[in-house]
Amino acid sequence: MFNRTRRRLVFLNAAVFLLVLSVLGVLLYAHMRLRLLHETDESMKQAKTQLQQSVHHLSELLRPDASSTEPREKLTYLMWDAKGKLVGQSPPSSLEKHTTELIGDRPDVTEIRTVSAGGQNYRVLTVSLASPSPEGITAVGIVKSLGDVDRTLQLLLTDIVAAMIVGGVLSVFVGMYLAGRALIPIRRSWDKQQRFVEDASHELRTPTAVIHAQTELLLQHPERSIEQESPQIAVILKESRRLGRLVNDLLTLARSDSNQALIQPALLSLDSLLFEVTEPFRMFAESKGIEIIMEVEEPLALWGDDNRIRQLLVIVLDNALKYTPESGEIRVTGRYASSQAVSIVIADTGCGIAAEDLPRVFERFYRSDKSRSRSQGGTGLGLSIAEWIVEAHGGSIRVHSKVNEGTQVEMLFPRKPLGIAPGRSG
């Protein structure tokens, strides 16, 4: 699949590169042609001005040894009488008769024009005299060969074509490089998606298999009462709940990936919310001999989604309670970190997380101790959802931990509703 996509990207990049080269080449050629013709026309206009200043100058042009008034410009002068007959040219014999006839075919055209004759192009400017010269000349044609211009343009065209050929070859290699670079994030996303699907399938398979097996055991003894089969029913209930939590978590992450914000912001009393969410955990903490310490600034306000902030706190507190041993401590801190930010810190004295596992704690389905997490009912999606909730509120979340010392989860939120776009409810 990726090879086919890469070939398409290479072709597309090469085609775009060649198109850009072609457009630039055409523009360069057109610009150079206009510039050369402009310089030629300017020299002819200067010669026209000189002719109009003195008609007596024409007698000098008719002398056999006469040369162009501007030899450096290589101009040729053709002189016609009132009947349109060619009287002479200067320098003499500069142009063949066939060429002069083509040039003089339209002596009434006073604008600069291009005439092709004898396989060569000429630039022609006809000057009509206000009064005939003593020689009876009524019009003078100023002619300049475009041979140098054509040769220059031909060399330029050759260079452009050569550059396009070289550019075409290079564009293939550049296209391959760019295609390879473009596919890197796609490959990473694909691999990440594949791992996610594999992990999700594995996680879904386990409770499904347990429910299936326990159900088959029930059907093998239809004569038994519900009380007798209560252990199997309890297992089915436990696994079905776990399966439901997993499906809900997957649905939440899928919606977050599809850019459905799922955030309904409002002004929250965060201090009250912290106490409210923490209270149900006290009963479980007391049963394990764990102390929950609250250090919350009052009043403490936050602009956010009540349900999502509540879900976030439950995820972090649940993890803290799971991995804190008996006689441990969980400290919940809420305060204004600055005039623009609100800080929530939940720290425990639990088993901690190894340094090599810390960079991956927010990855989906990742567990540093998979067997223990699964036995305790974890899905490996909690911190992924927590990270999404914090980022959806425009905040940041960090985890600090040391093995056998404890873990601290620090969440920082903006006080004002910046970076929150109201989303659709799910």
Secondary structure by P-SEA (a helix, b strand, c coil): caaaaaaaaaaaaaaaaaaaaaaaaaaaaaaaaaaaaaaaaaaaaaaaaaaaaccccccccccccccccccccbbbbbbbccccccccccccccccaaaaaaaacccccccbbbbbcccbbbbbbbbbbcccccccccbbbbbbbaaaaaaaaaaaaaaaaaaaaaaaaaaaaaaaaaaaaaaaaaaaaaaaaaaaaaaaaaaaaaaaaaaaaaaaaaaaccccccccaaaaaaaaaaaaaaaaaaaaaaaaaaaaaaccccccccccaaaaaaaaaaccaaaaaaaacbbbbbbccccccccccaaaaaaaaaaaaaaaaaaccccbbbbbbbccccccbbbbbbbbcccccccccccccccccccccaaaaaaacccccaaaaaaaaaaaacbbbbbbbbcccbbbbbbbbbcccccccccccc
